[in-house]
Amino acid sequence: MRHTQRPILCQKMTTMFKQASFSVGDRLPGERRLATMFDTSRNTIREVLCNLETMGYVEIRQKSGCYLKSKEGRVNWEMLRNRHSSAATRQLLETLSFVAPKLARTESVHLSLADIAKLEASTAKLGEAIVNFDISAVSCEYVSFFRILAEVSGNDYLILLLKELFAAAKNLEHAGTGLSEVQADSLFAYHVELFNALKAGHSREAEQLTEQCMQAFSQLVLPD
């Protein structure tokens, strides 16, 4: 199965979770059985299950198997695509908060000089958006930063997810009336520290700073 087909298989499996007689906590069929069911290889199934674990659908237990953790996961695709609502904004924030810290931690040691240059350019654009008090541009540039990390990972499902989050960020109606200067400065300060941690390959620090960035970003776009 080509890499580009894996996101489709992820969606097929989440549909199976909802429609089949699985209950949360149930052990899923083994890799060999799933590979037969979906007419693909065990390696592809293994990678897809790892993606689904990242999204909160399943839990992989070493030497035990894969178990259904949630039929809904942590990503509501329909809500993201609906946009133009505070509920969609909250879904974007929840999804990004779940994915971004792990992404920063795992990819900090895989960045090339070209990747670092892209992240630096993205950080500069975020700073420009903050200076211009453009909250929509701030959202786009903030998500774009993590979209670059997703592309570095080569994980097709995360690339698709961050692409969807970026599209959502472009169209969201924000709850606030404008940028709070204090909150904007806080976000950018954390973000610059995050970039420096990624550049230095400090994975744990990058993860922690991403969590702080997400808190500042959330307060900025949903100040209530």
Buried (B, 14 or more C-beta within 10 A) or exposed (E): BEEEEBBBBBEEBBEBBEEEEBEEEEEBBEBEEBBEEBEBEBEBBBBBBBBBBBBBBBBBEEEEBBBBBBBEBBBBBEBBEBBEEBEBBBBBBBBBBBBBBBBBBBBBEEBEEEBBEBBEBBBEBBBEBBEEEBBBBBBBBBBBBBBBBBBBBEBBBBBBBBBBBBBBBEBBEBEBEEBBEEBBEBBBEBBBBBBBBBBEEBBEBBBBBBBBBBBBBBBBBBBE
